[in-house]
């Protein structure tokens, strides 16, 4: 019986990955390293239902015909296992995993700690204002740069692909959030907090050619800064940098803001330079493996000190000392992120 802890995540094991690789090759009759519609039908004919829909080509790697490749096949089951491992084990049961592999279905998956060194699947929330290029940024991970129109029920894009960082092969999951704080009057902190549960890194996009775009990214950052108790790195990325850059609304421009919160300056991406996206994904992978690279200064303050400061400021001496420490460590007062 496989019963992972609630705080743990689940990934494919080596046995599970090996079985899925063999399964793909078994049904890839023509050996072209992609599953044609007919080959997919043969594969899923023994299952109660088809395991994916047409949106699969917008989620994982495919060939130029939109057929799922071996890389995409493994990525799909990696993502499915990370989101709901019972769906994966149910599929494996139907295709005979327990007959071929020892240890039963439980040996196809493994439990990993959220910040454990053995972790290989990292989830990134892609956030920003409307029109800043979130869908393009996600789709470009799987080389679908020009395929940016959402279809049917596809509200928020999610893409996954393996990347190499620090000599490790990991899976990077990009999950778009359609939430724009400038279009809502509710409490951003409550909404943003729920959107980031289970994620390893936040990617904050803004359109460098649109004056108000960075304002959305800053408001999202403020909400993250004030509500997220877990350590989570943030990466700012300027999009559409092939267009004329305009001055952003607010007291601080993007480079100044990032310097103020002790973050590296924003990365730049644009469609005419595909390598700019590759570099951005490499950065997100590196930050996922080593969050300390892109931690805002506020996250470097011990959490107990943040919480303690709320309850003991009534004591004049200790209260003054805590305020002094917080001011020195954060450089300025609580409204320094405001626009």
Helices and strands as residue ranges (DSSP letters): E 9-12, H 14-27, E 34-35, H 37-44, G 54-58, E 68-69, H 70-83, H 85-94, H 97-100, G 105-108, E 109-112, E 121-127, H 134-140, E 158-165, E 168-176, G 181-183, H 188-195, E 201-207, H 213-227, E 233-239, H 254-260, E 267-268, H 274-289, G 291-294, G 297-300, H 303-312, H 316-330
